[in-house]
Amino acid sequence: MRTFVGFGLGPIQAGLFLAEAHRSGRYSRLVVAETAPDVLGPVRRAEAVGVNVAHADRVQALTIAPVEVFDPTMPADRAALVDAVAGADEMATALPSVAAYAGGGRAGVAALLAEGLGRKVAGRGPLAVVYAAENQIGAAGLLAAAVLEHVPEAGRAPVRRRVQFLDTVIGKMSGRAAAGGDLVPIAPGAQHAFLVESFNRILTGQVRRPDDAGGGRDLDPDWAGFQSGIPVFDPKPDLVPFAEAKLYGHNAGHALAAYLARLLGFTWMHQLRERADLLTVVVEAMAKESGAPLARRYAGVDPLFAPEGFRAHASDLVGRMVNPFVRDTVARVGRDPARKLGWNDRLIGAMRLALEAGIEPRRYAWGAAAALDALGVRAEEAPGRLLDIWRPAAPLPEHSRALLAHIGTACDRMHAWRARGCPVLDVE
């Protein structure tokens, strides 16, 4: 029997990692670090977490128990977390962003992991995998670096021998909602509920073995027989293609859908089911402007990276995005439009990907125009605002000009379309 330790108790931690560990029947301990009082208190009293799973036709309540939750800012709880890390087989961070890795002082994730992993090495505790679930390419490397900063130099190699940090690609839609009705609360007494879709095909990095051609000789020999206790995880030797497909396909299409929904005054993502034309725009954006260039870049890596494979993926994703049982809001999906317009983020990143392949990103240009509208930016202000957003990336002027031209055209067409009462949309 295994021990699982999670950092951050939100919808993904609860509805994916804890839920799948619980379903597997292979874990005797489920331990989580959390500081938010509205989650910590109710879960601690109940020793359980409630999750609502949205299927295509219903919502299913799931209770995960027993769950131990500790507040790392409290000395006794911190000591319990360090002990749990020392005995853990698998762990996962599911935090707001990778910026949380290095913060928090002694109560922070990096410091806790460093102390617990040091104790694991000293006591010959079980081998362990740490999954980074912060939705950023290369998050596991950032987490490993933050942890090893807290480990004395002489102790870093022994930690690397017994612990592996793995990236994840999580295409599972999730969120928090008000508890009540058919939604069970996070725990009795909590005001909110975790609501996650039933999709659970999660991609992870691949555990290295001592005999790996890539150089696993620095590993403990016991890695030869290591197996994850969570059977739904799908390990890949190289996650980069799939991470790019998630960011420039799934995330870009999701943002495009949300900003189009906002233009129509919709509150819920599932209201887009009333506009088949807009759903077609989103599918075509993902298939033609994301999928086609990704299929050229990664042909042969996986059936996903073929035109028909990515189109099927896009159609499935859009159907999931507008599932009424997921109850996703336009505001949640479209939050922080300035970040989504970043040079390397979903909308502009997808446009750049298309342009590099010689494909006009007309649909994602509409997404960028609609995101600017969500920021309250007028058409004539758009170039200056975008250049401000892109300044940290220092793009070449010729690269910026191509994007600005496409987005400027989309802004003009979007405002004309809205002035006509938002008729059936065709961006061809």
C-alpha positions as CSV (number, residue, x, y, z in Angstrom):
1,M,0.0,0.0,0.0
2,R,1.2,3.5,-0.9
3,T,1.2,7.0,0.4
4,F,0.1,9.9,-1.8
5,V,0.9,13.6,-0.9
6,G,-0.7,16.6,-2.6
7,F,0.2,20.3,-2.3
8,G,-2.8,22.5,-2.8
9,L,-6.4,21.2,-2.4
10,G,-8.3,22.5,-5.4
11,P,-10.5,20.9,-8.1
12,I,-7.6,19.2,-10.0
13,Q,-5.9,17.9,-6.8
14,A,-9.2,16.6,-5.5
15,G,-11.0,15.6,-8.7
16,L,-7.9,14.1,-10.4
17,F,-5.1,13.0,-8.2
18,L,-6.9,12.2,-5.0
19,A,-9.9,10.8,-6.9
20,E,-7.8,8.5,-9.1
21,A,-5.6,7.4,-6.2
22,H,-8.7,6.6,-4.2
23,R,-10.3,4.7,-7.0
24,S,-7.2,2.6,-7.6
25,G,-7.4,1.1,-4.1
26,R,-3.6,1.1,-3.9
27,Y,-3.1,3.9,-1.3
28,S,-3.4,3.6,2.4
29,R,-2.8,7.3,3.0
30,L,-4.0,10.4,1.1
31,V,-2.3,13.5,2.6
32,V,-2.8,17.1,1.4
33,A,-1.2,20.4,2.3
34,E,-3.6,23.4,2.3
35,T,-3.8,26.8,4.0
36,A,-7.2,28.2,2.9
37,P,-9.5,28.1,5.9
38,D,-12.7,27.5,3.9
39,V,-11.2,24.3,2.6
40,L,-8.9,23.2,5.4
41,G,-11.4,23.4,8.3
42,P,-14.3,21.4,6.7
43,V,-12.0,18.7,5.2
44,R,-10.1,18.3,8.4
45,R,-13.3,17.8,10.4
46,A,-14.8,15.4,7.9
47,E,-11.5,13.6,7.0
48,A,-13.0,13.4,3.5
49,V,-13.4,15.4,0.3
50,G,-16.5,15.6,-1.8
51,V,-16.1,15.9,-5.6
52,N,-18.8,16.3,-8.3
53,V,-18.1,14.6,-11.6
54,A,-19.8,15.9,-14.7
55,H,-20.7,13.3,-17.2
56,A,-22.5,14.0,-20.5
57,D,-25.9,13.4,-19.0
58,R,-25.6,13.8,-15.2
59,V,-23.5,14.9,-12.2
60,Q,-22.1,12.1,-10.0
61,A,-21.1,12.7,-6.4
62,L,-17.9,11.1,-5.2
63,T,-16.6,11.0,-1.6
64,I,-12.9,10.5,-1.1
65,A,-11.9,9.2,2.3
66,P,-10.0,9.1,4.5
67,V,-8.1,12.2,3.6
68,E,-5.6,13.9,6.0
69,V,-5.2,17.6,5.5
70,F,-2.5,19.7,7.2
71,D,-1.7,23.4,7.3
72,P,2.1,23.9,6.6
73,T,2.1,27.2,8.4
74,M,1.4,25.4,11.7
75,P,4.5,23.7,13.2
76,A,2.9,20.4,14.2
77,D,1.2,20.2,10.8
78,R,4.4,21.0,9.0
79,A,6.2,18.2,10.8
80,A,3.4,15.8,9.8
81,L,3.8,16.8,6.2
82,V,7.5,16.4,6.2
83,D,7.0,12.8,7.6
84,A,4.4,12.1,4.9
85,V,6.8,13.3,2.1
86,A,9.5,11.0,3.5
87,G,7.2,8.0,3.3
88,A,5.4,9.0,0.0
89,D,5.5,7.0,-3.2
90,E,3.8,9.7,-5.4
91,M,3.1,13.4,-4.9
92,A,1.6,16.2,-6.9
93,T,1.6,20.0,-6.8
94,A,-1.6,21.6,-8.1
95,L,-1.0,25.3,-7.3
96,P,-2.2,28.5,-8.9
97,S,1.1,28.9,-10.8
98,V,4.7,27.9,-10.8
99,A,5.5,31.1,-8.9
100,A,4.2,29.4,-5.8
101,Y,7.1,26.9,-5.8
102,A,9.7,29.1,-4.3
103,G,7.6,31.2,-2.0
104,G,6.3,30.6,1.5
105,G,9.5,30.3,3.4
106,R,9.7,27.2,5.6
107,A,6.0,26.6,4.9
108,G,6.5,26.7,1.2
109,V,6.3,23.8,-1.2
110,A,10.0,23.8,-2.1
111,A,11.2,23.9,1.5
112,L,8.7,21.2,2.6
113,L,9.7,18.9,-0.2
114,A,13.4,19.4,0.3
115,E,13.2,18.5,4.0
116,G,11.0,15.5,3.5
117,L,13.0,14.2,0.5
118,G,16.2,14.6,2.6
119,R,14.6,12.5,5.3
120,K,13.5,10.0,2.7
121,V,17.1,9.6,1.4
122,A,18.5,9.3,5.0
123,G,15.9,6.7,6.0
124,R,16.0,4.8,2.7
125,G,12.3,5.6,2.2
126,P,10.4,4.6,-0.9
127,L,11.2,5.9,-4.3
128,A,9.0,8.8,-5.2
129,V,7.6,10.6,-8.2
130,V,6.5,14.3,-8.0
131,Y,4.0,15.4,-10.6
132,A,3.9,19.1,-11.5
133,A,0.3,20.1,-12.5
134,E,0.6,23.9,-13.0
135,N,-0.2,24.0,-16.7
136,Q,3.1,25.3,-17.8
137,I,5.6,23.7,-20.2
138,G,8.7,22.7,-18.2
139,A,7.0,23.1,-14.8
140,A,8.7,19.9,-13.4
141,G,12.1,21.3,-14.1
142,L,11.3,24.6,-12.3
143,L,9.9,22.6,-9.3
144,A,13.0,20.4,-9.1
145,A,15.3,23.5,-9.2
146,A,13.3,25.2,-6.5
147,V,13.4,22.1,-4.3
148,L,17.1,21.5,-4.8
149,E,17.9,25.1,-3.8
150,H,16.9,24.1,-0.3
151,V,19.0,20.9,-0.3
152,P,22.7,21.1,0.7
153,E,24.9,20.6,-2.3
154,A,26.2,17.3,-1.0
155,G,22.6,16.0,-0.7
156,R,21.4,16.9,-4.1
157,A,22.7,13.8,-6.0
158,P,21.2,11.4,-3.5
159,V,17.8,13.1,-3.8
160,R,18.0,12.9,-7.6
161,R,18.7,9.1,-7.3
162,R,15.5,8.4,-5.4
163,V,13.1,11.1,-6.6
164,Q,11.9,12.1,-10.1
165,F,9.9,15.2,-11.0
166,L,7.5,14.7,-13.9
167,D,5.6,17.1,-16.1
168,T,1.9,16.6,-16.8
169,V,-0.6,17.6,-19.6
170,I,-4.0,17.8,-18.0
171,G,-6.9,18.4,-20.4
172,K,-9.5,18.0,-17.7
173,M,-11.9,20.9,-17.2
174,S,-12.7,21.7,-13.6
175,G,-13.6,24.5,-11.3
176,R,-15.3,25.6,-8.1
177,A,-19.0,26.2,-7.8
178,A,-21.5,27.2,-5.1
179,A,-22.5,24.1,-3.2
180,G,-26.2,23.2,-3.1
181,G,-28.8,21.6,-5.2
182,D,-27.2,18.5,-6.8
183,L,-23.7,19.6,-6.0
184,V,-22.2,18.2,-2.8
185,P,-19.9,20.6,-0.9
186,I,-16.1,20.1,-0.6
187,A,-17.0,18.8,2.9
188,P,-20.0,19.3,5.2
189,G,-20.1,23.0,6.2
190,A,-18.2,24.2,3.1
191,Q,-19.9,26.8,0.9
192,H,-18.3,25.7,-2.3
193,A,-18.1,22.5,-4.4
194,F,-15.5,21.0,-6.6
195,L,-16.9,20.2,-10.1
196,V,-14.8,18.3,-12.6
197,E,-15.5,16.6,-15.9
198,S,-15.3,12.9,-16.1
199,F,-12.5,13.0,-18.7
200,N,-9.4,11.5,-17.1
201,R,-6.8,10.6,-19.8
202,I,-3.9,12.4,-18.3
203,L,-0.5,12.5,-19.9
204,T,2.7,12.5,-17.8
205,G,6.4,12.4,-18.3
206,Q,8.0,8.9,-18.3
207,V,9.8,7.6,-15.4
208,R,13.5,7.0,-16.2
209,R,15.0,3.5,-15.6
210,P,18.6,2.7,-14.8
211,D,19.1,1.1,-18.2
212,D,17.6,4.0,-20.2
213,A,19.6,4.9,-23.3
214,G,19.1,8.5,-22.3
215,G,21.3,8.0,-19.2
216,G,19.7,6.5,-16.1
217,R,22.9,5.3,-14.5
218,D,22.6,8.0,-11.8
219,L,19.4,6.4,-10.6
220,D,18.8,4.0,-7.8
221,P,18.6,0.5,-9.2
222,D,15.1,0.0,-7.7
223,W,13.7,2.3,-10.4
224,A,13.8,-0.7,-12.7
225,G,10.6,-2.0,-11.2
226,F,8.8,1.2,-10.4
227,Q,5.1,1.5,-11.4
228,S,2.7,4.3,-10.8
229,G,-0.2,3.4,-8.5
230,I,-2.6,5.6,-10.6
231,P,-3.5,3.4,-13.7
232,V,-5.2,6.2,-15.8
233,F,-1.9,8.1,-16.2
234,D,-0.5,7.8,-19.7
235,P,3.3,8.3,-19.6
236,K,5.1,9.7,-22.7
237,P,8.8,9.8,-23.4
238,D,8.5,13.4,-24.7
239,L,5.7,15.6,-23.4
240,V,6.6,18.7,-25.4
241,P,4.4,17.9,-28.4
242,F,1.4,17.2,-26.2
243,A,2.0,20.3,-24.1
244,E,2.1,22.4,-27.2
245,A,-1.1,20.8,-28.4
246,K,-2.7,21.6,-25.0
247,L,-1.6,25.2,-25.0
248,Y,-2.0,26.1,-28.7
249,G,-5.0,23.8,-29.3
250,H,-7.1,23.1,-26.3
251,N,-6.3,26.3,-24.3
252,A,-6.4,28.6,-27.4
253,G,-9.7,27.1,-28.6
254,H,-11.2,27.4,-25.1
255,A,-10.2,31.1,-24.9
256,L,-11.6,31.8,-28.4
257,A,-14.9,30.2,-27.4
258,A,-15.1,32.2,-24.2
259,Y,-14.4,35.6,-25.9
260,L,-16.9,34.8,-28.7
261,A,-19.5,33.9,-26.0
262,R,-18.8,37.2,-24.2
263,L,-19.5,39.2,-27.4
264,L,-23.0,37.7,-27.4
265,G,-23.5,38.5,-23.7
266,F,-23.6,34.8,-22.6
267,T,-22.9,33.9,-19.0
268,W,-22.4,30.1,-19.4
269,M,-20.2,28.3,-21.8
270,H,-22.9,25.9,-22.7
271,Q,-25.0,28.7,-24.1
272,L,-22.8,28.5,-27.1
273,R,-24.8,25.4,-28.1
274,E,-27.3,27.9,-29.4
275,R,-24.8,29.1,-32.0
276,A,-23.6,26.3,-34.2
277,D,-21.8,28.8,-36.4
278,L,-19.5,29.9,-33.5
279,L,-18.8,26.3,-32.5
280,T,-17.8,25.6,-36.1
281,V,-15.4,28.6,-35.9
282,V,-13.8,27.2,-32.8
283,V,-13.4,23.6,-34.2
284,E,-12.0,25.0,-37.5
285,A,-9.5,27.2,-35.6
286,M,-8.3,24.2,-33.6
287,A,-8.2,21.9,-36.6
288,K,-6.7,24.3,-39.2
289,E,-4.8,26.9,-37.3
290,S,-3.5,24.7,-34.5
291,G,-3.7,21.2,-35.7
292,A,-2.3,21.6,-39.2
293,P,0.9,23.2,-38.1
294,L,1.4,20.9,-35.2
295,A,0.8,17.9,-37.5
296,R,3.6,19.1,-39.7
297,R,5.9,19.7,-36.7
298,Y,5.2,16.4,-35.0
299,A,4.1,14.0,-37.7
300,G,4.4,10.4,-36.6
301,V,4.7,11.1,-32.9
302,D,1.1,10.1,-32.2
303,P,-2.2,9.7,-34.1
304,L,-3.2,13.1,-32.6
305,F,-0.6,14.7,-34.9
306,A,-2.4,14.0,-38.1
307,P,-5.0,16.2,-39.7
308,E,-7.9,13.8,-39.1
309,G,-6.6,13.0,-35.6
310,F,-6.5,16.7,-34.5
311,R,-9.9,17.4,-36.1
312,A,-11.5,14.6,-34.1
313,H,-9.7,15.9,-31.0
314,A,-11.0,19.4,-31.6
315,S,-14.6,18.2,-32.2
316,D,-14.5,16.2,-29.0
317,L,-13.0,19.1,-27.0
318,V,-15.6,21.6,-28.1
319,G,-18.4,19.2,-27.2
320,R,-16.8,18.9,-23.7
321,M,-16.4,22.7,-23.4
322,V,-20.1,23.2,-23.8
323,N,-21.3,20.3,-21.7
324,P,-24.1,21.9,-19.5
325,F,-23.2,19.6,-16.6
326,V,-19.7,21.1,-16.3
327,R,-21.4,24.5,-15.6
328,D,-18.4,26.5,-16.7
329,T,-18.8,30.2,-16.9
330,V,-17.6,32.6,-19.6
331,A,-16.0,34.7,-16.9
332,R,-13.9,31.9,-15.6
333,V,-12.7,30.6,-19.0
334,G,-12.0,34.2,-20.2
335,R,-10.4,35.6,-17.1
336,D,-7.1,37.5,-17.4
337,P,-7.3,38.3,-21.1
338,A,-4.0,40.3,-21.0
339,R,-2.2,37.1,-20.0
340,K,-3.9,35.1,-22.7
341,L,-2.7,37.7,-25.2
342,G,0.9,37.2,-24.1
343,W,3.5,36.6,-26.8
344,N,4.0,33.0,-25.8
345,D,0.5,32.3,-24.4
346,R,-2.4,30.6,-26.1
347,L,-4.0,33.1,-28.6
348,I,-0.9,34.8,-29.9
349,G,1.2,31.6,-29.6
350,A,-1.4,29.8,-31.7
351,M,-1.3,32.7,-34.3
352,R,2.5,32.6,-34.4
353,L,2.4,28.8,-34.9
354,A,0.0,29.2,-37.8
355,L,2.0,32.0,-39.5
356,E,5.2,30.0,-39.2
357,A,3.5,27.3,-41.2
358,G,2.2,29.7,-43.8
359,I,-1.4,29.5,-42.5
360,E,-3.5,32.6,-42.0
361,P,-4.8,32.7,-38.4
362,R,-8.0,34.4,-39.1
363,R,-10.0,32.7,-36.4
364,Y,-7.5,33.2,-33.6
365,A,-7.2,36.8,-34.7
366,W,-10.9,37.1,-33.9
367,G,-10.1,35.6,-30.5
368,A,-7.4,38.2,-29.9
369,A,-9.7,41.0,-31.1
370,A,-12.5,39.8,-28.7
371,A,-10.0,39.5,-25.9
372,L,-9.0,43.1,-26.4
373,D,-12.6,44.0,-26.3
374,A,-12.9,42.3,-23.0
375,L,-10.1,44.5,-21.8
376,G,-12.0,47.6,-23.0
377,V,-9.4,48.4,-25.7
378,R,-10.7,50.3,-28.7
379,A,-9.6,49.2,-32.2
380,E,-7.3,52.2,-32.6
381,E,-5.6,51.5,-29.2
382,A,-5.0,47.8,-30.0
383,P,-1.5,48.0,-31.5
384,G,-0.1,50.0,-28.6
385,R,-1.7,47.8,-26.0
386,L,-0.5,44.6,-27.6
387,L,3.0,45.9,-28.0
388,D,3.0,46.8,-24.3
389,I,1.8,43.2,-23.4
390,W,4.5,41.7,-25.7
391,R,7.4,44.0,-24.6
392,P,8.9,41.5,-22.0
393,A,9.3,38.9,-24.8
394,A,11.1,41.5,-27.1
395,P,9.8,40.2,-30.4
396,L,11.3,41.3,-33.7
397,P,9.3,44.2,-35.2
398,E,8.6,42.2,-38.4
399,H,7.0,39.4,-36.4
400,S,4.9,41.9,-34.5
401,R,3.7,43.7,-37.6
402,A,2.3,40.5,-39.2
403,L,0.3,39.7,-36.0
404,L,-0.9,43.3,-35.6
405,A,-2.2,43.4,-39.2
406,H,-4.3,40.2,-38.7
407,I,-5.6,41.4,-35.4
408,G,-6.4,44.9,-36.8
409,T,-8.4,43.4,-39.6
410,A,-10.3,41.1,-37.1
411,C,-11.1,44.1,-34.9
412,D,-12.7,46.0,-37.7
413,R,-14.7,43.0,-38.9
414,M,-15.7,42.1,-35.3
415,H,-17.1,45.6,-34.6
416,A,-19.0,45.6,-37.9
417,W,-20.4,42.1,-37.2
418,R,-21.6,43.2,-33.8
419,A,-23.1,46.4,-35.2
420,R,-25.2,44.1,-37.5
421,G,-26.5,42.2,-34.5
422,C,-24.1,39.3,-34.5
423,P,-25.5,37.3,-37.5
424,V,-24.1,33.9,-38.5
425,L,-20.4,34.2,-38.4
426,D,-18.1,33.0,-41.3
427,V,-14.5,34.1,-41.1
428,E,-13.3,32.4,-44.3
